[in-house]
Amino acid sequence: MITVRIGDEVRKADDGGVEQWIAQRIEGMRREGNVVCVRVIVDEPDAKVTLATAGCSGGAGIARPLSGREQALLAAWRDRRLSDVEFAPGNLIAFLRQAARGERTA
């Protein structure tokens, strides 16, 4: 399962309307002058990882080697510049689509 947390709200990545929710939530927070924190939690047999945007505080590393799928997810996250403060909501949506398909390459 892949879930998305934006601020205090959480949705499953495969919920209907999640893409619209992502765009509206991020754009709304930015308009209000708030720092945007998005966490994507992947909890699947071949990947258990949480990825976070630059606006999120804290965070701990993973104290074990990453699986191939986890490495691919991290590479895709970086390639889509989701670690940048001003990431594009569309890049997050594209990342989630890719992750849902289980693609192993970025």
Residue, then its C-alpha position, 0 to 999 in steps of 0.5 A: m500500500i502507498t499512502v500520501r500525507i500532506g500536513d495532517e491529512v492522509r490518503k491512499a495513493d489509489d483513492g479516487g480523486v487523490e491526484q486532484w486532492i494533492a494538487q489542491r492541497i499543495e497549491g492551497m498551502r503555498r497560497e497561504g504561505n505555509v511550508v508544504c510537507v509531503r510524506v509518501i509511505v510505501d509499505e509493500p512486500d518488496a519496499k518499506v520506506t517513507l520519502a519526504t519533501a524538503g518542507c518536512s522536519g526530522g526524519a531518520g535514515i534507514a539502518r539497513p541496505l535498501s532493496g532494489r525497489e526501494q533504491a528505484l523509488l528513491a532515485a525516482w523521487r530525486d529525479r522528479r526533484l521532490s526533495d526541492v522546496e518548490f517541487a511541482p505537484g505534477n511531479l509528485i503525481a507522476f511519481l505515485r503513478q510510477a510507484a503504483r505500477g511497481e516500476r523498478t527504474a526511474 
